[in-house]
Amino acid sequence: MKKINWISVLSMLRTIALLIWVLAFFSFKFGWFDDSEFITSKLVKDIRNLGVISYLILYLFELRLTVKQKNDEIAKLKTKLLVYEK
């Protein structure tokens, strides 16, 4: 049951990382922060790169937990099958 909760949390975090990447991409593409003192174009590039990296890492963790969950379900079904065969 815990794996399902973590899978949904990772999915939401992955969506947030994707939104951050999209905002950073559009702000770099259209030059929204070119004349800003606080946010420079280098910082926007770094945020864009971190968004991609975090998206990939979160996606890998989500897939790993999904595979573990499916393996547990398959193991339970195999034990039920063995019980019914006896």
N, C-alpha and C positions, 0 to 999 in steps of 0.2 A: 504494500500500500504506500510506503514511503517513496518508492521509486516513481510512482505515478505523480505524486506531488512535485518531486524534483524535476521530472520531465516537463511538467507544465511551467514550473518556475524558469527552467532553462529556455523553454520556448519563448516565454515573455521577454527574458533578457536578450535573447537573440533578436527578437523584433525591435527592441529598443536600440540594440547595436546597429541594426539595419537602418533605423530612422536617423541615428546620429550620423552614419555614413552618408545618407542621402542629403541631409542638411549641410554637411561639410562639403560634399561634392558640388551642390548647387551654389553654395556661398563662394567656393573657389572659382567655379565656372563663370559666374556672373559678377564676381568681384564685389560682393556685398561688404566685405571688411577690408578693402584695400586701403582706405584712408583712416582706419581706426587705430588708436594708440594701444588699446588693450589687446585686441585680437589682430594678429598679423597674418599674412598669407602663409608664412612658414608654420605657424601654429595651426592654421586650418588644414594644411597638408598633413601635419602630424596627427591631428584628430581624425582625418579621413583614413589614414593608414592604421591607426589604432582601432577604428571602427571595423575595418575589414578583418584584422587579426582577431579581435574579440569575437566577431561573428563566427569565424571559422572554429575557434577554440570551443565556443559554446555549442556549436553544432556537433562537433566531435563528441563532447561530453553527453549531449542529448542522445546521440546515436548509440553511444556505449551503454547508457542506462536502458534504452529501449531494447537493445539486444539482450541485456541481462534479464530484463523483464520477460521477454519472449522465451528465453531459455528456461526460466523458472516455470512458465506456463506449460511448455513442452514436457518438462520433467514431471510435473503434476499429472498431465494427461497420460504419460507413459506408465506412471505408477497405477493410475486408475485402470488402464488397459490390462496391466499385469494382474491386478486384483480380479477383474472380471473374467480373465482367462482361466483362473484357478477355479 
